[in-house]
């Protein structure tokens, strides 16, 4: 295990897989605060005003990759993660564990290097209460300015083949589907970050169980569970994307579950970084490229 200094914090665990590198801070979190290729730029967005901050009772916007609780309720979701985390290496899994918050919910990120620029990220939520609670795990990665998020559309089925809907498309009060940052293709949809644009968000259910972000000459592809028929939050979403003037997020969500005292919920994402790749503008070509990259995950 190698510790390096980053963004004003001296204690960050460096994890590598081929040419890809992650930094997980031990001073706050659990948070993956850096993702990049060798010594290249950070693909994740971080808040400059939060650099080096520690402690305090208010939630701070550090950036990077984090674990939240769904559905979004400020008192439950935006709990401060401003204190040091416990780190341990169990077999080949790097585990970063926080103490329970004021709602008696504990969080852990556990990361394995799988080689060839691939990582497995396990997000674990634990109920430390003396009673049952209902919640879901919510994994959010903040991609730096200039990024673009891509996700596949459901496979086409004719009206004769299927008369029932195939997925939800969830919108928020500030969602504008005619916003030029959206591209709605028959095979692939995408959202791009624009420093002149305000907040924008949608949620959906991706049956294929993957999405991708393109930033700074790298494609980051993520896979996540896709369990049809489960009780997912936000009207049935296992995927959401959000952007504003500073960054863009690629998010996955677990189903909502009722956790008994002492029980845990695991939600796993698999990541692969593809340096030098890009997603074509043409809809069919974009789908073929995403499918090709997904086959290598």
HELIX and SHEET records of a PDB file:
HELIX    1   1 UNK A   48  UNK A   50  5                                   3    
HELIX    2   2 UNK A   74  UNK A   77  1                                   4    
HELIX    3   3 UNK A  233  UNK A  236  1                                   4    
HELIX    4   4 UNK A  283  UNK A  295  1                                  13    
SHEET    1   A10 UNK A   2  UNK A   6  0                                        
SHEET    2   A10 UNK A   9  UNK A  17 -1                                        
SHEET    3   A10 UNK A  20  UNK A  25 -1                                        
SHEET    4   A10 UNK A  31  UNK A  37 -1                                        
SHEET    5   A10 UNK A  65  UNK A  70 -1                                        
SHEET    6   A10 UNK A 133  UNK A 143 -1                                        
SHEET    7   A10 UNK A 248  UNK A 253 -1                                        
SHEET    8   A10 UNK A 239  UNK A 243 -1                                        
SHEET    9   A10 UNK A 200  UNK A 204 -1                                        
SHEET   10   A10 UNK A 169  UNK A 171 -1                                        
SHEET    1   B 7 UNK A   2  UNK A   6  0                                        
SHEET    2   B 7 UNK A   9  UNK A  17 -1                                        
SHEET    3   B 7 UNK A  20  UNK A  25 -1                                        
SHEET    4   B 7 UNK A  31  UNK A  37 -1                                        
SHEET    5   B 7 UNK A  65  UNK A  70 -1                                        
SHEET    6   B 7 UNK A 133  UNK A 143 -1                                        
SHEET    7   B 7 UNK A 257  UNK A 259 -1                                        
SHEET    1   C10 UNK A  86  UNK A  90  0                                        
SHEET    2   C10 UNK A  93  UNK A  97 -1                                        
SHEET    3   C10 UNK A 105  UNK A 115 -1                                        
SHEET    4   C10 UNK A 118  UNK A 127 -1                                        
SHEET    5   C10 UNK A 264  UNK A 275 -1                                        
SHEET    6   C10 UNK A 218  UNK A 224 -1                                        
SHEET    7   C10 UNK A 210  UNK A 215 -1                                        
SHEET    8   C10 UNK A 148  UNK A 152 -1                                        
SHEET    9   C10 UNK A 188  UNK A 192 -1                                        
SHEET   10   C10 UNK A 182  UNK A 184 -1                                        
END                                                                             
